[in-house]
C-alpha cells in the first residue's frame, strides 16, 4: 500500500516534468530555451527514477505502515514540488529559460539533494547493507549535486548536471 501511494506521487512528478518539456517544445520559436533547464529536467527525471528504484529495493525493510506512509508522503511530496519548479507553468511568460533556471535551480536541486540524503540515511537506519561501490557512487553523486547546487555559471552547471546524468546512466546499466 505504501509503495502504491509513493509510486503514484512519483509518477505525477515524472508527468509534471514531461509536461514541462512538452510545453517548451511547442514554444521553441517564441522563447529562448538554452541548455540549462532541459538538462535539469533530464536529470530530475533520472533522479526520480533512481529514487523509485531505491524505494523498491528497501520496501521489505520498511517498518509498519504508518511511519513508512508518513516518510514516503513527505519525501515524494518534496520530489513533486521540485519537479513542479523545473519548467515554468506558462512558458510564454518566461521568454528566457536560462533566466528561469537561475531563479529556480537552487530550490530544485536543494530539495532533491535533501530527499537523496534523507533516503540514504533512512535506508542505512533500516539496515540496508550497501557495498563500498554503492557508497562511493552515492558519495560522488552527492558531490555532483552540491557542485550543481553551487555552480556559479552556465558552463559549470551544465558540466555538473551532465556528470549527474552520467552517474544515472551508469547506475541504470549496472545490474
C-alpha positions as CSV (number, residue, x, y, z in Angstrom):
1,X,0.0,0.0,0.0
2,X,2.7,2.5,0.9
3,X,4.7,1.8,-2.3
4,X,1.5,2.3,-4.3
5,X,1.0,5.8,-2.9
6,X,4.6,6.8,-3.2
7,X,4.7,5.4,-6.7
8,X,1.7,7.4,-7.6
9,X,3.2,10.7,-6.3
10,X,6.5,9.9,-8.1
11,X,4.6,9.2,-11.3
12,X,2.9,12.6,-11.0
13,X,6.4,14.1,-10.6
14,X,7.6,12.4,-13.8
15,X,4.4,13.6,-15.6
16,X,4.9,17.2,-14.4
17,X,8.4,17.3,-15.8
18,X,7.4,15.7,-19.1
19,X,4.5,18.2,-19.4
20,X,7.0,21.0,-18.9
21,X,9.1,19.5,-21.7
22,X,6.1,19.3,-24.0
23,X,5.1,22.9,-23.3
24,X,8.6,24.1,-24.1
25,X,8.8,22.1,-27.3
26,X,5.6,23.7,-28.5
27,X,7.1,27.2,-28.0
28,X,10.7,26.9,-29.1
29,X,10.2,29.6,-31.7
30,X,8.8,32.0,-29.1
31,X,11.3,31.6,-26.2
32,X,15.0,31.1,-25.7
33,X,15.3,27.5,-24.4
34,X,19.1,27.2,-23.9
35,X,20.6,24.1,-22.3
36,X,20.3,24.6,-18.6
37,X,16.6,24.0,-18.0
38,X,16.3,21.0,-20.4
39,X,19.4,19.3,-18.8
40,X,18.0,20.0,-15.3
41,X,14.7,18.3,-16.5
42,X,16.5,15.3,-17.8
43,X,18.5,15.0,-14.5
44,X,15.3,15.3,-12.4
45,X,13.6,12.6,-14.4
46,X,16.5,10.3,-13.9
47,X,16.7,11.1,-10.2
48,X,13.0,10.4,-9.6
49,X,13.5,7.0,-11.3
50,X,16.5,6.1,-9.2
51,X,14.7,7.2,-6.0
52,X,11.8,5.0,-7.1
53,X,14.2,2.1,-7.6
54,X,15.8,2.6,-4.2
55,X,12.4,2.7,-2.6
56,X,11.5,-0.6,-4.3
57,X,14.7,-2.2,-3.0
58,X,14.1,-1.2,0.6
59,X,10.3,-1.9,0.7
60,X,10.7,-5.1,2.7
61,X,12.9,-3.3,5.3
62,X,10.2,-0.6,6.0
63,X,8.6,-0.7,9.4
64,X,4.8,-0.7,9.9
65,X,2.6,1.1,7.5
66,X,2.1,4.4,9.3
67,X,5.8,5.5,9.7
68,X,6.5,4.4,6.2
69,X,3.5,6.2,4.8
70,X,4.4,9.4,6.6
71,X,8.0,9.4,5.5
72,X,7.1,8.3,2.0
73,X,4.5,11.0,1.7
74,X,6.9,13.7,2.8
75,X,9.7,12.6,0.5
76,X,7.6,12.1,-2.6
77,X,5.8,15.4,-1.9
78,X,9.2,17.2,-1.9
79,X,10.0,15.5,-5.2
80,X,6.8,16.7,-6.6
81,X,7.5,20.3,-5.5
82,X,10.9,20.1,-7.0
83,X,9.6,18.7,-10.3
84,X,6.9,21.4,-10.5
85,X,9.7,24.1,-10.5
86,X,11.8,22.6,-13.3
87,X,9.8,24.3,-16.1
88,X,7.6,27.4,-15.9
89,X,3.8,26.8,-15.8
90,X,3.3,29.4,-18.5
91,X,6.4,29.4,-20.8
92,X,5.0,32.3,-22.8
93,X,5.6,34.4,-19.6
94,X,9.2,33.3,-19.4
95,X,11.0,34.3,-22.7
96,X,14.4,33.1,-21.4
97,X,14.6,29.7,-19.8
98,X,18.2,30.3,-18.8
99,X,17.0,33.1,-16.5
100,X,14.2,30.9,-15.2
101,X,16.8,28.2,-14.4
102,X,18.9,30.6,-12.3
103,X,15.9,31.7,-10.3
104,X,14.9,28.1,-9.5
105,X,17.9,25.8,-9.7
106,X,18.9,26.1,-6.0
107,X,15.4,25.2,-4.9
108,X,15.0,22.3,-7.3
109,X,18.5,20.8,-6.7
110,X,18.3,21.6,-2.9
111,X,15.0,19.8,-2.5
112,X,16.2,16.7,-4.4
113,X,19.5,16.7,-2.5
114,X,17.6,16.8,0.8
115,X,15.4,13.8,-0.4
116,X,18.5,11.8,-1.5
117,X,20.3,12.4,1.8
118,X,17.2,11.5,3.8
119,X,16.6,8.4,1.7
120,X,20.2,7.2,2.0
121,X,20.1,7.8,5.8
122,X,16.8,6.1,6.2
123,X,18.0,3.1,4.2
124,X,21.1,2.8,6.4
125,X,18.9,3.1,9.5
126,X,16.7,0.3,8.3
127,X,19.7,-1.9,7.9
128,X,20.2,-1.8,4.2
129,X,23.7,-3.1,3.5
130,X,25.4,-1.1,0.8
131,X,28.6,-2.3,-0.9
132,X,31.6,0.0,-0.9
133,X,31.0,0.6,-4.6
134,X,27.4,1.8,-4.0
135,X,28.6,4.0,-1.1
136,X,31.3,5.5,-3.4
137,X,28.8,6.1,-6.2
138,X,26.4,7.8,-3.8
139,X,29.2,10.0,-2.4
140,X,30.1,11.0,-6.0
141,X,26.5,11.6,-6.8
142,X,26.1,13.8,-3.7
143,X,29.2,15.7,-4.5
144,X,27.8,16.3,-8.0
145,X,24.6,17.6,-6.5
146,X,26.5,20.0,-4.4
147,X,28.5,21.1,-7.4
148,X,25.3,21.7,-9.4
149,X,23.7,23.5,-6.5
150,X,26.6,25.9,-6.1
151,X,27.7,26.2,-9.7
152,X,28.3,29.9,-10.4
153,X,27.9,29.9,-14.2
154,X,26.3,28.1,-17.1
155,X,29.3,26.0,-18.1
156,X,29.9,24.6,-14.6
157,X,26.2,24.0,-14.2
158,X,26.0,22.0,-17.4
159,X,29.1,20.0,-16.5
160,X,27.8,19.2,-13.0
161,X,24.3,18.2,-14.4
162,X,25.9,16.1,-17.1
163,X,28.1,14.4,-14.5
164,X,25.0,13.5,-12.5
165,X,23.2,12.2,-15.6
166,X,26.3,10.1,-16.5
167,X,26.2,8.5,-13.0
168,X,22.5,7.8,-13.5
169,X,23.1,6.2,-16.9
170,X,25.9,4.1,-15.4
171,X,23.6,3.0,-12.5
172,X,20.8,2.1,-14.9
173,X,23.1,0.0,-16.9
174,X,24.6,-1.9,-14.0
175,X,22.8,-4.9,-12.6
